[in-house]
Amino acid sequence: MSEKIGLIAGKGQFPLLCAQAASRHGLAVVAVAHRDETDPALAQLVAEIHWIYVGQLGKIIKILKRAGVHRAVMAGGLSRDRLFHHFRPDLKALNLIRRVGAGHDDRLLVGVAEELAKEDIQVAPSTLFLEDLLASAGPLSRRRPTKEELLDIEFGFRIAKEIGRLDIGQCVVVRRQIVVALEAIEGTDETIRRGGRLAGPGTVVVKVSKPGQDLRFDVPAVGRETVATMQEVRAAVLALEAGKTLIFDRPELVRSADAAGIAIWGVVA
């Protein structure tokens, strides 16, 4: 019998990629998917799928224990506005929120991992089997950043790390070493649009991991949609923290960036 691995699935394509990678390594995937967040296509890629509402921590534990799971990954974020809409915390989740606070993503996720560990379910890095998706250092596109853009990257990187330390967001948009947009609850794409509207063409987008990033969850990611949004506002550069940022659909992303003259650059912390 194949070893079972749990997949606590959020939105986007990351849970699908995790399921495919685990299956390629001979693991049977037991997915716990979030209603109105997780792509229904995940059902075709896993041995079992169970649907829950955001906040049903006790139900997650019951499902995984019943399935005999002792190792799990968390893949894909949840819309942060779920804390205000369609949030259905059960007693276990409410106790965790009382202990760590509802507005602290890192503390909540660490708390969830601790609750799972109490039930002999260890949370593995979300990049398990997918390390090749992490950004490398240096040029990732045909065009390299100019000297002026490199200064913006260096400046933006420091700012992005600071908002990450404060658990606000992981993306900043700058131009001429002026911060024009910081990511909060709206997400990366809307941050890029807001920065582009304020500063016009030529903005530099910097996306980093939080200081002391726990690779078990909340790893920053970009994909084709990121570059498409940058094209909308004629942004110039996408800078990513090397080794700690996931790149989805890399060949298509790079082709789109090259066609638009966007530089993609991997930064070493």
C-alpha positions in Angstrom: 0.0 0.0 0.0 1.3 3.5 -0.9 2.2 5.9 1.8 -0.5 8.5 2.3 0.3 12.2 2.4 -2.1 14.9 3.3 -2.6 18.0 1.2 -4.2 21.0 2.8 -5.1 22.9 -0.3 -5.7 26.6 -0.8 -6.3 28.5 -4.1 -4.3 28.6 -7.3 -2.3 26.0 -9.2 0.2 25.2 -6.4 -2.0 22.5 -4.8 -2.4 20.8 -8.2 1.3 20.8 -8.8 1.9 19.4 -5.3 -0.6 16.6 -5.9 1.0 15.7 -9.2 4.5 15.7 -7.7 3.5 13.5 -4.7 1.8 11.0 -7.0 4.9 10.8 -9.2 6.9 9.9 -6.1 4.4 7.0 -5.4 2.4 8.7 -2.6 -1.4 8.5 -2.3 -2.7 12.1 -1.8 -5.5 12.8 0.7 -6.6 16.3 0.0 -8.5 18.6 2.3 -9.8 21.4 0.0 -11.4 24.7 0.8 -14.8 25.6 -0.7 -14.8 28.6 -3.0 -11.0 28.7 -2.9 -9.5 25.4 -4.2 -9.6 24.5 -7.9 -12.2 21.6 -8.3 -9.7 20.1 -10.8 -7.7 18.9 -7.8 -10.3 16.1 -7.4 -8.9 14.4 -10.5 -5.3 14.3 -9.2 -5.8 12.8 -5.7 -6.8 9.5 -4.1 -9.3 11.3 -1.8 -10.7 14.8 -1.5 -12.7 16.3 1.3 -14.2 19.8 1.1 -14.3 22.1 4.1 -15.0 25.7 4.9 -12.2 28.1 5.9 -11.7 27.8 9.6 -12.6 24.1 10.2 -9.4 23.1 11.8 -10.9 20.3 13.8 -12.4 18.8 10.7 -9.0 18.9 8.9 -7.5 16.9 11.8 -10.3 14.3 11.8 -10.1 13.8 8.1 -6.3 13.2 8.1 -6.3 11.0 11.1 -9.1 8.9 9.7 -7.2 8.4 6.5 -4.0 7.3 8.4 -2.0 10.4 7.3 1.2 11.2 9.3 2.7 13.7 6.9 1.0 16.7 5.2 1.8 19.8 3.2 0.0 23.1 3.0 -0.1 24.4 -0.5 -1.8 27.5 -1.9 -2.9 30.6 0.1 -6.4 31.6 1.1 -7.9 34.9 0.3 -7.2 37.0 3.4 -10.7 38.6 3.2 -12.1 35.2 4.1 -11.5 36.4 7.7 -14.4 38.8 7.0 -16.6 36.7 4.7 -17.6 33.0 4.7 -15.3 32.2 7.7 -16.6 29.3 9.7 -14.1 28.6 12.6 -14.8 25.6 14.7 -14.0 25.2 18.4 -10.4 24.2 17.7 -9.8 27.1 15.4 -11.4 29.6 17.8 -9.1 28.4 20.6 -6.1 28.8 18.3 -7.2 32.3 17.3 -7.7 33.3 20.9 -4.1 32.2 21.6 -2.3 33.8 18.6 -4.7 36.4 17.2 -6.6 36.4 13.9 -4.5 38.9 12.1 -1.1 37.2 12.2 -0.7 34.8 9.3 2.6 33.3 10.5 1.4 32.7 14.0 -1.8 31.1 12.8 0.0 28.8 10.4 2.6 27.8 12.9 -0.3 27.2 15.4 -2.1 24.9 12.8 1.1 23.0 12.3 1.5 22.5 16.1 -2.1 21.3 16.4 -1.4 18.8 13.7 1.8 17.7 15.3 -0.1 16.9 18.5 -2.0 14.4 16.5 1.2 12.8 15.0 0.8 14.6 11.7 4.0 16.5 10.7 3.8 19.4 8.3 6.5 19.1 5.6 7.8 22.0 3.5 5.3 23.1 0.8 8.1 22.8 -1.7 8.5 19.1 -1.1 9.3 17.5 -4.5 9.1 20.9 -6.2 12.4 22.6 -5.3 13.0 23.1 -9.0 10.3 25.8 -9.1 12.3 28.1 -6.8 13.8 31.2 -8.4 17.5 31.1 -9.1 19.9 34.0 -8.7 20.7 36.5 -11.4 19.0 37.0 -14.8 15.8 35.0 -15.5 14.9 36.8 -18.6 16.7 38.1 -21.7 16.8 41.7 -20.5 18.8 42.6 -17.5 17.9 45.5 -15.1 19.7 48.8 -15.8 21.9 50.4 -13.2 19.0 52.6 -12.1 16.7 49.6 -11.9 19.2 47.7 -9.8 19.2 50.6 -7.3 15.4 50.4 -7.2 15.7 46.6 -6.6 18.1 47.0 -3.7 15.9 49.7 -2.2 12.7 47.8 -2.7 14.2 44.6 -1.3 14.9 46.3 2.0 11.4 47.7 2.2 9.7 44.4 1.2 11.7 42.6 3.9 10.5 45.1 6.5 6.8 44.7 5.6 7.3 41.0 5.6 8.8 41.2 9.1 5.6 43.0 10.2 3.5 40.3 8.5 1.8 42.8 6.3 2.7 41.6 2.8 5.6 40.4 0.6 5.6 42.7 -2.4 6.5 46.3 -2.9 6.4 48.5 -6.0 9.0 51.3 -6.3 10.2 53.8 -8.9 13.3 56.1 -8.6 13.8 54.8 -5.1 10.3 56.0 -4.0 7.8 53.5 -2.6 4.6 53.8 -4.6 2.7 50.7 -3.3 2.9 48.2 -0.5 1.1 44.8 -0.5 -1.5 44.3 2.1 -4.7 42.3 2.0 -5.4 42.9 -1.7 -2.6 40.7 -3.0 0.3 41.1 -5.4 -1.6 41.8 -8.7 -3.6 44.6 -7.2 -0.5 46.1 -5.6 1.2 46.1 -9.0 -1.8 47.8 -10.6 -2.0 50.4 -7.9 1.7 51.2 -8.2 1.5 51.4 -11.9 -1.4 53.8 -11.7 0.4 56.0 -9.3 3.9 56.1 -10.8 3.3 55.3 -14.5 5.4 53.1 -16.8 8.8 51.9 -15.5 8.0 50.7 -12.1 10.0 47.9 -10.3 8.2 45.1 -8.6 10.0 43.3 -5.7 8.7 40.2 -4.2 10.5 38.5 -1.2 10.0 35.9 1.5 9.4 37.0 5.0 12.5 37.2 7.3 13.0 33.7 8.7 10.5 32.3 6.2 9.1 28.9 7.2 9.1 26.9 3.9 6.2 24.8 5.3 3.8 27.5 4.3 3.2 30.9 2.8 6.1 30.7 0.3 5.8 33.7 -2.1 4.9 32.8 -5.7 4.6 34.4 -9.2 3.2 33.1 -12.4 2.0 34.2 -15.9 -0.7 36.4 -14.3 2.0 38.4 -12.5 3.7 39.3 -15.8 0.3 40.0 -17.5 -0.5 42.4 -14.7 2.9 44.1 -15.1 2.2 44.4 -18.8 -1.1 46.2 -18.1 0.7 49.0 -16.3 4.0 48.8 -18.3 6.1 47.8 -15.3 9.8 47.3 -16.1 11.3 44.8 -13.6 10.2 41.8 -11.5 12.7 41.1 -8.8 12.4 37.9 -6.8 14.2 36.5 -3.8 16.3 33.6 -5.1 15.7 30.2 -3.5 12.6 31.4 -1.6 10.2 32.4 -4.3 8.2 29.9 -6.5 7.9 30.5 -10.2 4.9 28.8 -11.9 4.8 28.2 -15.7 8.3 29.4 -16.0 8.8 29.0 -19.8 5.6 30.9 -20.5 6.3 33.5 -17.9 9.8 34.2 -19.4 8.5 34.3 -22.9 5.9 36.8 -22.0 8.4 38.9 -20.1 10.9 38.8 -23.0 8.2 39.9 -25.5 7.2 42.8 -23.2 10.8 43.8 -22.5 10.4 43.1 -18.8 13.5 42.1 -16.8 13.2 39.3 -14.3 16.0 39.2 -11.7 16.7 36.7 -8.9 18.1 38.5 -5.8 20.3 36.8 -3.2 19.5 38.0 0.3 
